[in-house]
Amino acid sequence: MPLYEYECKQCAYKFEELVSSNVTTVVCPRCSSTETRKLLSVFAATTSGGGDTAPSCSRPGCGRPGFS
């Protein structure tokens, strides 16, 4: 089940909820209102390695596809 972020339209409480695909109504855990809206979730992207994004050579175009 995916985890979604919601905001209650009645009390403005923001919360997360595990929701299956057949659920149509999400209830606010603070005020029990069914007037909630799904928020756009933000995700984090990480890189592996030392975070160094510089090419390993100093020639122009080095490290870019199609350039050698």
N, C-alpha and C positions, 0 to 999 in steps of 0.2 A: 504494500500500500504506500502510495506517495505521501509525503509530508508537505502540507500547504500552509501558507500564512494567511490569516483572515483578520479583518477588522470589523468590530460590531458598529452598526450604524446608530444604535441607541446610546451606548455609553463610551464609544471610541476606544474600547479595549482591543489591543492587538494580541493575537494568540496563534499558536500553531496547532494543527490538527491532522492526524493520520486519517485519510479519507479514501474509502474504496470507490470504485468507479460507479457504483449504483446509488450512492448517496447524493441526494439533491438538496437537502437542507442541513446546514451546520448551525448548531446552537452555541451561543456565547456562554462560556463557562462562568462569567462574572454576573451577568444579569438575566441569563436564560432567554434572551431575545433570539428570534430566528432571522432577524434582519442583519445578515452578515454579508460581507463581500470578500472575495478572494483577492489577495494582493499579489503583485508581481514580486517574485522572489529574486534575491540577489545571490549570486554564487561567486565563489572565489576560485581563481585559477592560479595554479602554482607551477613553477618550473623546476626541473631537476637540474642538478649540477650546482655550480657556484653562483648562478645568476649572471654570469658573464655572457653577454650577447654579442660581443665583438667578434668579427671573423678572425680566424687563426692566421691569416696572411694580410699583408698590407697593400696588395695590389688593388686598384679600383675594380669593383665588381666581384671581388673574391668572396666566395661563400654564398652568392646568389645563384639560383637555378638558371642555367643557360649561359653562364659566364664562366670562363676559365682563365 
